[in-house]
Amino acid sequence: MNLHLNSSPASGSLVWKNSAWVSLPVFWGSLLLAVTYISGDSYWIDEGNAMAKAVQASLGGWWKALLTQGGSDSQMPVYMFYIWIWQKWAGNSEWFMRLSNLPFFILAACYLRRMPAVLLFVAVSPFTAYYLNELRPYAMQIAAGAVIWGSLVKLHQEGKGHVSFVVGLFMLCGSSLLGVIWVFCAVGFLVLSERKKLLSPQWLKLVFLSAPVFGLLGLFYLYTLMLGCGGASMGGNVLLSMAQVGYELIGAAGLGPGRIELREHPSSLKEYIVPIALLLIVTTASLIFSLRRICSTKATMKIFWHTSLCVAGVFIIFAILILAKDFRLLGRHCSPAVILMAVLFSFTISNAESNKKMRAASLMTGFFLSACLLFSSLQLRLSPRHKKDDYKGAASIAKKALRKGKNVYWLADAATAEIYSLNGDDPLLQKMGAWKKGDALKKNSLIIFSKPDIYDPTNAFPKAAKSQNYHITQKLQAFTVWED
């Protein structure tokens, strides 16, 4: 199996030499894994709000919803348009709507097909597994990262890939406003690595032709900022944010507690410290082997430092946003970095080590890491603790209560409830949204309650409910059901 990186100082190649019997199984195996990651679980809040745009019957309705419903969705124009089109044949099915991520993965796999080691690590990444199963633009951003990296490889090797590089930039820009930050990273790398060729006719022509498109996107984002759109400020801490990003990017998410449990009880991480520590040890060993390989030639060292400098610039921008705008950085905001992590890890299964013992140790470490990551990915897909918020189940309980003539209090997201046909116009539906101090409860009611930090920030609801003899009768993922 010849997967080594041909990185002689003369060529500085970024392409893994491979034969069809290596690349084809990795390619088709990765596609099979991608389909496996997609589930028919209930939509959760963010997905429900995305669906609120996708279900609009007309383009005009979609545009109005995009701008009036606010939130970060308003700053994901190309992705929201894409799922609006997809919904017209897929309907509201959770599995079929999430299947909209599969074309993005196929695109990524096509651009990484000449780099099977990289594709392998992208495919087994728990980050990839999670966001392929989410109706959000992060699979699109992973694909954009793959298109950009594959284009840079082709530019370096063959002097081709100009158009696809710009397409990758457009995918990042159109996926979300935060994706624009990663565009700076990609362009910065291009300037550092190909600066002598940037005034070539190919680049000048592309800049001329694409400038209006990127300019329109820029104006749109400026307009949304003027409207006050954007994600809610949730409170940011630089060190904590970086730790959360690292936790997701190294692939620990599937080995630790579920996101809901981790959100409500951060100390629950202690219960999973052994598998997470094991992954951290294997990851550290893999990075050591990778850096040893990278440092073996000037060409790979140069690429490494250019990449590191550009990524550092991205995180400096994020740090400024955290400090100045109370921005909360999450792993999903770093989706394109999954490709860079895969490139880094892929050095462990190269055959370039001259020392046979070191080569064997590197290969064993790399393949063990890929096995750990795959296990983590399958945990995300199959373990009950990693299930999404059960809005579908909660809405079903609420609708049954309404049919029986009960008053219902829905202390959860209204837009996602409406996707599951829980109509806010029903006179028995007393409330949809957050509980406020001083709100009153009627007797003989059913209360659906989710995520206290969002829907009861003053912690007033439990006291009010218990004072009228309400108690929890059912529990669903991210929900409690209260009755008297």
N, C-alpha and C positions, 0 to 999 in steps of 0.2 A: 504494500500500500504506500504509494508515494504522494504524501500530502505536504512535503516540505516547502518552505517558503524560499523561493529563488531570490535571494537578496544580496547578490554580489554588489560591491560598490559601483561596478560599472553600470549595472542595470537598475539597481534599487527596486526590483520587482516586488509587487504586492500580490501576485497571483500564485495560488497554490497549484503546483503541477498535480494533475490527477487523471486517473483513467475512468472510463465510463462505468466500470464495475464498482467504483467507489462513489462517484458523484451521483449516479442515477438512484441507487438505494437511499442515499441521504436525502435527495430531492423528494422522492415519492414518500419516503418515511416521514419527512417533515410535514408534507401535506396531510398525511393520515393523522398525524398528531394534532395538526391544526383543527381538523374537523372534530376530533375527539374532545378538544378543549371547550367546544361550544355546547351550551346547555339550554334547556327550555325553562330554567328557573324564572321566578317572578322578576319583573323589572323592579329596580330600586329607584330612589329619588332622582338621581341624575339621568338615568335612562328614561324614566317616566317623563321628565321635562323635555328630553330630546324627542320622545314620541309625540309630545304635544305639538311640536312643529311638523313632524313627519306625517301626522294624520290629517293635516289640512287638505281640503279637497281641491283647492286651486293654488296657483302660484302666488296670486295676490294675497290669499289667506296665509300662505306660508311666510311671505315677506312681512306681513303685519304681525304675525305671531313672533317672528324672529326679533323684531324690534320692540314690541310692546311687552312681551313676557319677561324681558330683561335677563339678568344673570350672565354667566360666562357663555351660555349657549349663543348669545347674540354676537359673540366674537369668534364663532366657528362657522363662517358662512359657507365655505365650499363643502365641508363635511355635512352640515345640516341640509344643504341642497341635495347632496348625494343620497342621504337616507330618506329624504322626501320622495325622491324618484324610486328608490328601492321599495318603499312601503306600498307603492301603487300596485305591485304584483305580489309582494310577500304578505300583505295584510298586517295584522297586529300580533301575529305569532312571535313569541319571544325567540324561539330557535331560528326561525327564518329571518327575523330582523337582525339577529346577531351574526347570521351567516353573511351579512353584508361585509363583515371583516375579512372573509376568506379571500376575495379578490386582492385585497391589500397584501395578505400573506403570500399569495401566489406571485404577485409582482416582486415582493422582496426575495422570494426563493429564486426567481428567474435571474435577478441581478446578482445573487450570491452563488449561482450554480457552479461557477468556476472556482469557488472558494468553499468546498464542502465542509471543511473544519469550522469555518465561521457559521455556515448555515446550520450545522449540527448544534452549536451552542445557542444560536437564536431560537431554534425549534424547541429545545429542552428547557429554555429559560422560563421560570415561573412568572416573570414579568410578562413575557409573551403570552403565556397560558392564560393569565388573568385578563389581560386587555383584549385578547381575541374573543373573550366571553363577555364583553361589555359594549353596549351601544354608545360608544363615545369615540372621539377621534384619535385615540392613542395607537390603535393598530395602524391607522393611516400614517401616523408620525413615525412608527417603527419602519413601515414600508418606505417612507420618504428618506429615512436615514440609510436604508439599504440601497436605494436608487442613487443617492448622492455618493456613498462609498464605492459602489460598483462603477459609477461614472468616473470617479477620481482614479480608480485602478485602471480603467480603460484609457483615460487621458494619459496616465503615466506610462502605460505600456505601448499603446498604439496611436496616441495622438487623437483619439476619438472619444466621444461621450459628452460633447459640449451641450447638445440639446437635452439629453437625459439629465444632466446635472441641473439645468435650469428648471426642468420639469419637477425634479426633486425639491428644489427651492420653492416652487409654486405650491407643491403639496404641503410643505411645512407652513408656508405663509397662510394658505387657505384653511388649514386645519384648525388653527386658533391663533389668537394674538400672541400668546406665550410661545407659540412655535416660531415666531419671528426672531426670538432671541437665539434659537438654534441655527437660524439662517446666518446670523452674524458669525457663528462658529464655523459653518461650512465655507462661507465666503472668505473668512480669515485664513483658513487652511489653504484654500485655493491660491490666495495672494502669496502666502509664504512659500508654497511648494511650486507654483507655476507662474510666478510673477513676470518672468522674462517673456512669457507667451501671451500675456493678457491683452496686448495691443494687436493681436493677430486679427485678420478679417473675420474669422469665425466668431470670436468673442465680441467684437464690435457690432457685428450684425445682430447677434443675439441680444445684446444689451439694448440696441435700438428697437428691436421688435418686442421685447418683453417689458420694457420700461413702462408703457401705458398700462399693462395688466397689473404690474406690481404697484403702480401709482394709484390705480383705482382701489386696490385692496387697502392701501395706506389711507386713502381718503375715507373709505368705509369704516376702518377701525377708529379713525379720528372722530367720525360722526357718532359711533357707538359710545366713545368715551364722553363726548359732549352730552349724550343722552343719559349718562350715568350708569351705563351697562358695565358688567364685569362681575367676577366672583365676589362673594361676601368676604369681608375682612374677618378672619377667624383667629387672629393673633399669631404672630410668628416669632420664633426664636431661632437664631442662626444655627447654633450647634445642634439643637433638637431637630431642626429641619434637615440638616445634612445627615444626621444619624438615620432619620426616617428614609431618606433617599437611598442611603447606603444599604439599609436593611432590605429594601425592595430590589435594588439593582444586583446585589450578590445572590438573590434567589431565596432568601430566608422566609418569605411570606407564607409559603405553604407549610413550613415546618413549625411555625409559631402559632399563636392563638388566632382565631378569626378576627377580622377587622372590627366587627362590632364589639367583641369582647375586649380587644386591645384598646378601642376608643373609650369604652366605659371603665375598664379596669386595667390600666397600663402595667400594673404589678403582675398581671397574669402571665407576662412574658417569662417570669422566673420558672414557671412550670415546664417550659419548653427549652430551657437553657442548654441541655445536653445536646440535642440534635442541632441547635443553632451554633453551638460552640464547635461541634464537629465540622459543620459546613464552613465555619470561619477558618478553621485550621487548614482544611483542604483548599479553600480559596486562597489563603495566604501562601501555601506551598505552590499552588498553580501560578500565582503572580510572581513568585521568586523564579521559577523555571522560565516563565515568559520573559521576565526582565533580563534574565541571563541570556536568553536567545536574542532578544532585541539588542542588547549591548554588544553582541558579537560582531556587528558590522556598523560602519558609519552611516550607511544608507537607512537602515531600520532605526538607528538612534535619531537621525534627523527627522524622520517621519514621526517618531514617538514624541520628540520635544515640540514639534509643530502642533501636533494634536493636543498635547498637554496644555500648551500655552492658550490655544483656542478654547478648550473646555474650561480652563481656569477663568477666562474672560466671561464665559456664560455664568459661572457660579458667583463671580463678583457682581454681575448685574442682578442675580437673584438675591444676593446678600443685601444689596442696596434697596431692593424692593421690600425685603423683610423689615429692614430698619426704618425705611422712610414711609412705607405704605401699610404696615401691619400685615404684609402678605404672608400666607402660609404655604411654604414650599412643600410639595408632596412628590412622591416617586413618579407619578404619572406625568408631571411637568418635565421629566427628563427622559421621556420615551425614546428619542433618537439615540441616547447614550447606550441603549441595549446593544446596538450594532457595534459600538466601540468596545464594550465589554466583551462581546463575542470574539472580536478580532484579537483582543488581548489574551483571552483564555485559549484561543485556537493555537497559539504558539506552543502550548504544552504537548500537543499531539503531532507536532512536526517531527520529521526524521533528520533534522539538521545537526543534532548533537553528534560530535565526533566520538565522544566517550560512550561506549556501549552501555555501561552501567547507568550513566546519567540519562541516556536516551530512554532506557527501559523505565527508570524512575519517573521521568517526565511523562511518558506515555501512560503509565499506570495512574499517575496523579490526575492527568487530564481526563482519562476515561472514567475514573472514580468520581471526579467532580461532575462530569456530565450525567452520571447515574444518580448522584445526589440531587442534582437540579431537576432531573426527570421525576424523581420520587416526590420532590417538593411540588412540582407542577401537577402531578396526579392527585396529590393531597388537596390542592386548591380546587380541583375539579370534582373530587369524589367525597371528601370529608364533610360531614354535616356542619361542622363548626365554621366552614368557609362559605356556607350558603348566603345568598343575597337577602336583603330585607324582603320579607314575605308580604308585599303589598297585595298580591293576588289573593292570598288566603285571608288577609285581614279585610279586604274589600268584600269578599264572599260572606264573611261573618256579619259584616255591617249590613249588607243587602238583605240577608235573611231576617235580621232584627227589624229592619224597616218594613219588610213584608208582614211581619207580625204586629205592626203598629207601635213598635218601641221607638222612643227617642234615641238618637245616636249622636255621640260627640266624637268627631274624627280629629284627634290631635296628632296629625301627621300631614304629609304633603298632599295638597289638594289636586295638583295637576296629575300626579300619578294615580290618584284615586279615580279621577275621571277617565283615565285610560281603561280602567277596569269597570267602567259604567256605574260608578258611584256618583250620582248626579247631585251637585250642590244645591239645586233648586228644590229638592224634596223638602217639604215643610217639616218633616220629622227629623231632618238632619240639622241639629241645633248649632253645630259649630264645625268649621273646617280650618285647621291651622293651629297656631300656638295658643296654649293656655295662658291667660293673663290673670294677674293677681286681682281678686275681686269678682272673677267670673262665677256664676251660679250654676248649680247642677239641679236638674229636675229629677224627681223620683222615677223609678222604673225605667231607667235608661241603660244603655250600653255604651261604654267608652272604649275607643280604640286609641291606644297611647304608644307613641314611638319616640325614641331618641330624646330623652329629657333635656339634653344640652341645647337642642334646637327648639323643641316644642313646649318646653317648660323651663325657660332659663332662670326664673326666680324660684324654682323648686316649690311652687305653691300648690300644684295639683294634688300630690299624694295626701297632703294634709286636708285639703278640701274634700277629697273623695272619702277618706277614712272617717271624717267627721259626720258623713251621711251614710255610714255603714257600707260603703262600696269596697269591694275586695277583688283581687285578681282571680279570675276563673279559668283563663286560658293563657298560654304563652306560645307565640310564634317567633320566628327569627326577626329580631329587632322590634317586636311588638308585645304588649301585654293587653289583655282584654279584661275590663272591669265591669262588674255588675253588682247590684245591691241585693 
